[in-house]
């Protein structure tokens, strides 16, 4: 269980880095919002955890230590929850509609001379994120406006 949790967190981190941060993808995939929220939580939540733990200790003294620890751990768990969700999503198999869209996108890239392995039957969302990242780097904006 312990090793699987770290693997899931690592998958979530890789998926977060692979996902193209293009606002138009937010209409089709929840990943745009989750990645933005997780990035914000990674930066902000440690400071909020310290403040939320220090506040009760300052106001009520050491008698509120259990509550202060609980509040601090809650704020520290928020970025981990985003990474765990992204890790599960990264290894989730693609539905058939996204698989066919990914293969069409790969054919379009192949026509431009970009080599990318077609998405197979075992493709997951991480494979789609890598394909989308390459596609947004190589294809012009008119292609994305057509969608």
N, C-alpha and C positions, 0 to 999 in steps of 0.2 A: 504494500500500500504506500509506504513512504517513498519508494523509488518511483512509483507510478505518478505520485503527486509532483515530484520534481520534473519528471518527463513532461507532464501536462503543462507545468509552468514554463518549461523551456520551449515547448511547442507554441504556447501562447505568445511568448516573446518573439520567436521567429515569425509567426503569423502577423504580429503587429508590425514588425519591420518590413515584411513583404507586401503588406496591403498598400495599394496606391491611395494616397490621401487626396482623392479627387471628389469634390463636393457633389458632382452629379451622380456618383455611385451611391450616395446616401439615400437616393430614392428607391434603389433596388436591393441594397444590402444593408443590414443593420451594423455591419462591421465599421463603417465610417464613424458612426456615433460612438460605438464602444471603444474604438481605438483612441478617439479624441478624449473621451472621458477617462480612460485608463492612463493615458499620458498625463493628463491633468492630475489625476489622483496620485500617480507616482511622484510628481513634483510637490504637491501641496499637502497630502495627507500626513507625512511625518511631522511637519510643523503643527498641523492641527491636532495630532495625537499628543504632542508634548503640551500644547496649550490646554487641551481638554483634560489632561491628567494633572497639570499644575494648578488649574483653577480650583477644583475642589480641595486640593491639599492646602492651598493658600487660604481659602475661606474657612474650611472646617477642620483643618489640622490633619494629623495622622489617622484620625478615626475614620476618615473617608478614603483611606488607601485602597480598599477593594473596589470601590466604585470608580476611583481614578484609574486604576489598572484596567478595569473592564472597558471604560470609555476610550482609553488610549489604544487598547487592542482592537476595539471596533474600528477606529479610524485607520489603523494599520492594516486591517483586513480588507478594506475596500479595493486597493489596487490589486491585491491577490485574487479577489473575486473576478475582476475583469480579466486578468491573465488566465485564470482557470476557464472562464467561459470561452475565451479566444482559443485556448489550447484544445478544448473539446471540439469547438467548431472547426479548427484547422484539420483535424483528422476525420471529420464527418464526411461520408461519401456524398458526391454531388448528385442532385436529382437529374433526371434525364434531360429536362429542358435546359439546364445550365451546361450539361455535358455537350449537347448539340451546339449551343451558343459558343462554348469554348473551342470546339472543333472548327466551327466557321471562322472564328477569330484566328485560330492557328493557320488555317488555309489562307486567310487574307495576309497574314505575316509571311507565310511561305512564298506567296506571290511577290512580295516585296524583297525577298531574298534573305529573310531572317529565319534561321534554323531553330525550330523548337519542336520538341517531341510532342506528338499529338496526345491529347488526354485519353487515357484508356478507360476500361470498365471500372478500374479500381481508383479512379481519380478522386481527390478530396479537395476541400476548399483551399488548402495551402497551395496545391497545384494551380488552381484557378487564380489565386492571388498573384503567383509568380507570372502567369500568363498575362493577366491584366496589367501588371506593372510594366512588362516589356511592351505590351500593346500601347499603353499610354505614352511611353517614351518614343515609340517609333511611328505610330499612326498620327495623321494630322487631325485637327479638331473637327473638320467637316465630317469625318466618319462617325465621330461620337455624337454629332448633332443629328445625324440621321436616325439614331436609336431613340 
